[in-house]
Every structure is written in C-alpha cells, then in structure tokens.
Amino acid sequence: MNILERYHAMEYGPAPEARNEADAWLAARDFSKALFIGGDWKAATGGKTFETSDPASGKLLAKVSDAGAADIDAAVSAAAKALPKWSASSGYSRAKV
C-alpha cells in the first residue's frame, strides 16, 4: 500500500462541526493506537495512554497513546528512511498527500 492509499484508509473523515457530532466522532474511534509510524497505526510500546479533556467542561474526550523514547526513536528512524524518496517527490505529488 502506498502512502496515498494509507492516507485514504485512515478513515478520519471530515471534521465534525457540532458538539454532539464531535462527541460521537471521538467515541467511535480508538486512539489507543494513535501513533502513525512507518505507515502503520500503533499503540505506544509501553502500552501507556494519557487522557485528553475538554478545557471548558473538564469532560474526558479520549485516551491517546503516550509515546515513549522507543516510539520516538522508531518515528525518527521511519522519517529518516522516508526522507530521500519524499525529498525527490515533486511539490504536486506531496500536495496530494
């Protein structure tokens, strides 16, 4: 699967505009595998998550993967590996991603 196919497979869809739509959108997704590293969605290596909440109401919005040093190293390695191909890509092809 190429990067554009991966992008379209993410299934995030359009951003919700109303509060109730946003709450439903968040509730329908699993953010415990919210690290996109090397073209794949992954959970944090240590399995840790952290809570994000609405600053206005204090309501819990989601539990999100908490990247540790190993996850950061993996992301940096994946980015370094992808850099030559990305650098050689045209602005047009980058814009499609």
PESULRA-V888136 format. One record per pair of residues at least 12 apart in sequence whose ideal C-beta (glycine too) atoms are under 10 Angstrom apart, sorted by the first residue. I is the first residue (numbers start at 0). J is the second residue. Records with the same first field share a line. If there is no record, write none. Layout:
BEGIN
I = J + J
END
This chain:
BEGIN
0 = 38 + 39
1 = 38 + 96
2 = 38 + 81 + 84 + 85 + 88 + 92 + 93 + 95 + 96
3 = 92 + 95 + 96
4 = 38
5 = 35 + 38 + 39 + 40 + 96
6 = 35 + 38 + 95 + 96
8 = 40
9 = 35 + 40
10 = 28
11 = 24 + 28
12 = 24 + 27
18 = 53 + 56
21 = 53 + 60
22 = 53 + 58 + 60
25 = 51 + 53 + 59 + 60 + 61
26 = 60 + 61
28 = 61
29 = 42 + 61 + 62 + 64
30 = 42 + 48 + 51 + 60 + 61 + 62 + 63 + 64
31 = 43 + 46 + 47 + 48 + 61 + 62 + 63 + 64 + 65
32 = 63 + 64
33 = 48 + 61 + 62 + 63 + 64 + 65 + 66
34 = 63 + 64 + 65 + 66 + 70 + 71 + 73 + 74
35 = 64 + 74 + 77
36 = 66 + 70 + 71 + 72 + 73 + 74 + 75 + 76 + 77 + 78
37 = 73 + 74 + 76 + 77 + 78 + 80 + 81
38 = 77 + 81
39 = 77
40 = 64
41 = 64 + 66 + 70 + 73 + 74
42 = 64 + 65 + 66 + 70
43 = 63 + 64 + 65 + 66 + 67 + 69 + 70
44 = 64 + 65 + 66 + 67 + 68 + 69 + 70 + 71 + 72 + 73
45 = 64 + 65 + 66 + 67 + 68 + 69 + 70
46 = 64 + 65 + 67
47 = 62 + 63 + 64 + 65 + 66 + 67 + 70
48 = 61 + 62 + 63 + 64 + 65
49 = 61 + 62 + 63 + 64 + 65 + 66
50 = 62 + 63 + 65
51 = 63
END
